[in-house]
Each structure stands twice: as C-alpha cells, then as structure tokens.
C-alpha cells in the first residue's frame, strides 16, 4: 500500500486512476509489487482507508 501511495503522489494521480494504472502499466505494477496472476490490485477505497489510517 505504501508503494501504491508513493506512485500516486509521484504521478499526481487520484485513487481511481492509480488503481487503473496498476492494471495498465507493467512498470507501476512492478514497482508496487502486484502480480495480477496471483492477486488483484487494491481498490480506490482501500487506498483511501490506508491514507486516513496513516495520518493518525
């Protein structure tokens, strides 16, 4: 989740767009560490919850 957040901040992407970018970009998928053959990308709501929890 942290790497997904970092990629989102580096490229200035919204939660929904970073979710789509993981499916579309092999480079971002590799950085985040998601293997789509074994798992799906976290959805935008999961990233939002992570961001809220990390502020506490």
C-alpha positions in Angstrom: 0.0 0.0 0.0 2.8 2.4 0.8 4.4 1.9 -2.7 1.0 2.4 -4.3 0.7 5.7 -2.3 4.2 6.8 -3.4 3.5 6.1 -7.0 0.2 8.0 -6.7 2.0 11.0 -5.3 4.8 11.0 -7.8 2.5 11.0 -10.8 -0.2 13.1 -9.2 -2.9 10.5 -9.7 -6.3 10.1 -7.9 -7.2 6.9 -6.1 -9.2 5.6 -9.0 -6.6 6.5 -11.6 -3.7 4.7 -9.7 -5.9 1.6 -9.5 -6.4 1.7 -13.2 -2.7 2.4 -13.8 -1.7 -0.7 -11.9 -3.7 -2.7 -14.4 -2.4 -0.8 -17.4 1.3 -0.2 -16.6 3.7 -3.0 -16.1 6.3 -0.6 -14.7 3.9 0.7 -12.0 2.7 -2.8 -11.2 6.3 -3.9 -10.8 7.1 -1.0 -8.5 4.1 -1.6 -6.4 4.8 -5.4 -6.3 1.4 -6.6 -7.6 1.3 -9.9 -9.5 -2.0 -9.9 -11.3 -1.8 -13.7 -11.8 -2.0 -14.2 -8.0 -3.9 -11.1 -6.7 -5.9 -8.1 -7.8 -4.9 -4.5 -7.3 -6.2 -2.8 -4.2 -9.3 -0.7 -5.0 -9.5 3.0 -4.5 -11.5 2.7 -1.3 -8.7 0.6 0.2 -6.1 3.2 -0.7 -8.3 5.9 0.9 -8.6 3.9 4.1 -4.8 3.4 4.2 -4.2 7.2 3.8 -6.7 8.0 6.6 -5.2 5.5 8.9 -1.6 6.6 8.2 -2.5 10.2 9.3 -3.5 9.0 12.8 
